[in-house]
Amino acid sequence: MKMIKTLAIAIALTFSISAYAEGMPPSKTFEVSIFSVRMPVSQNGTISIRECENCDYHSLRVTPDTQYLLNGKAMKLDRFRKALTEMRQHGDTTVNVKRDDTSNTVVNVRAYGK
């Protein structure tokens, strides 16, 4: 009897985890060098990234809902672009670009540096 209860709980947990995962939007985060990012000019533009030095650039769509975060602090696109330009002069840093696969748009762009 105890084994049946344990099996029933295990099955219930399996289905609940699957249901939870289905409710979450699938996404992918690209981690690239600051020198491998071309920032969008407008809020409805595209950001271009390359995942390695020899890789081709590919573009991802940004929207007015895309967040730009520097050291965890949200800022507008134009200010973020200026900050990245200054950061490039101080050396290499990593930029994370998170894409929502369901809408094929960029959710946020994050950078950490001085």
C-alpha angles and dihedrals in degrees: 000000000000090000091054091052091049091049092048091051091048091051092047091051091049092054094043092052090050091050091049092050091050090056093055117084112243113241142171128212120209116205110201140160117267086242090059097058129089108191123219119259094215138025090254096047136093135268116217122211138172120204097210138017094258095039124104120248117256126194130232124193120245126198135194086267093061111114123220114203128186114188088343094306118119118229141165121274097252093052091045091052091053091048091052091050090055092045091054089061091057096053141267122336134165125257121197118208115190117201126194105222095202094061096022090227134122113262097189146345117216132190133173124201148099 
